[in-house]
Amino acid sequence: MDCAGLPDQEVVVRNVSMHGMGLASHAMTLRRGEEVRLRLRGSHELRALVRWADGDDFGVELVDPLDMTMLGLSETPH
């Protein structure tokens, strides 16, 4: 993941949906509203906005929906 002005950092993906992700980072402190770029292994780059942050944990909303089949996942209906 990278964020303006900061070097690339690895993050832990806690959960994934078509429209967002829950992530954790011990190396970055992010704030709501910041734009980040994520690169999943074997995937294209994803742009996202930080929607919430609490210590090392944060959630992002993806600018474009994620192709869940590309990840080999399916979204569970609510």
C-alpha positions as CSV (number, residue, x, y, z in Angstrom):
1,M,0.0,0.0,0.0
2,D,1.2,3.5,-0.5
3,C,-0.1,6.9,0.5
4,A,1.0,10.3,-0.6
5,G,4.4,11.2,0.7
6,L,5.0,7.8,2.4
7,P,7.0,4.8,1.1
8,D,5.2,1.6,0.2
9,Q,4.2,-0.5,3.2
10,E,2.9,-4.0,3.7
11,V,-0.5,-4.1,5.4
12,V,-2.6,-6.9,6.8
13,V,-5.9,-7.5,5.0
14,R,-8.5,-8.4,7.7
15,N,-11.6,-8.5,5.5
16,V,-12.6,-7.9,1.9
17,S,-15.8,-7.0,0.1
18,M,-16.6,-5.8,-3.3
19,H,-16.6,-2.1,-2.1
20,G,-14.0,-2.0,0.7
21,M,-11.5,-3.6,2.9
22,G,-10.6,-3.7,6.6
23,L,-6.8,-3.4,7.0
24,A,-4.1,-3.1,9.6
25,S,-0.6,-1.5,9.5
26,H,2.0,-1.2,12.3
27,A,4.0,1.2,10.1
28,M,1.4,3.9,9.1
29,T,-1.1,6.1,10.9
30,L,-3.8,7.0,8.5
31,R,-6.6,9.6,8.8
32,R,-10.1,9.6,7.4
33,G,-10.3,11.0,3.9
34,E,-6.8,10.1,2.8
35,E,-6.4,8.4,-0.6
36,V,-4.3,5.2,-0.7
37,R,-3.3,2.8,-3.4
38,L,-3.3,-0.9,-2.8
39,R,-1.6,-3.7,-4.8
40,L,-2.8,-7.2,-4.1
41,R,-0.4,-10.0,-5.2
42,G,-1.2,-11.0,-8.7
43,S,-3.7,-8.1,-9.1
44,H,-3.9,-4.6,-10.5
45,E,-3.7,-1.5,-8.4
46,L,-6.7,-0.4,-6.4
47,R,-7.5,3.2,-5.4
48,A,-9.3,3.7,-2.1
49,L,-10.3,6.3,0.5
50,V,-9.8,5.8,4.2
51,R,-13.2,5.9,5.8
52,W,-12.3,5.1,9.4
53,A,-9.1,4.6,11.4
54,D,-8.6,3.4,15.0
55,G,-4.9,2.9,16.0
56,D,-3.4,0.3,13.6
57,D,-6.7,-0.7,12.1
58,F,-8.5,1.2,9.3
59,G,-11.1,0.7,6.7
60,V,-11.1,1.8,3.1
61,E,-13.8,2.3,0.5
62,L,-12.6,1.3,-3.0
63,V,-13.0,3.8,-5.8
64,D,-14.0,1.0,-8.2
65,P,-15.7,-2.3,-7.2
66,L,-13.3,-5.2,-6.6
67,D,-13.8,-8.2,-8.9
68,M,-14.3,-10.9,-6.2
69,T,-14.0,-13.8,-8.7
70,M,-10.5,-12.6,-9.6
71,L,-9.6,-13.2,-5.9
72,G,-11.3,-16.6,-5.9
73,L,-13.8,-15.2,-3.4
74,S,-17.5,-14.6,-3.4
75,E,-19.4,-12.1,-1.3
76,T,-21.8,-13.4,1.2
77,P,-25.3,-12.0,0.9
78,H,-26.6,-10.0,3.8
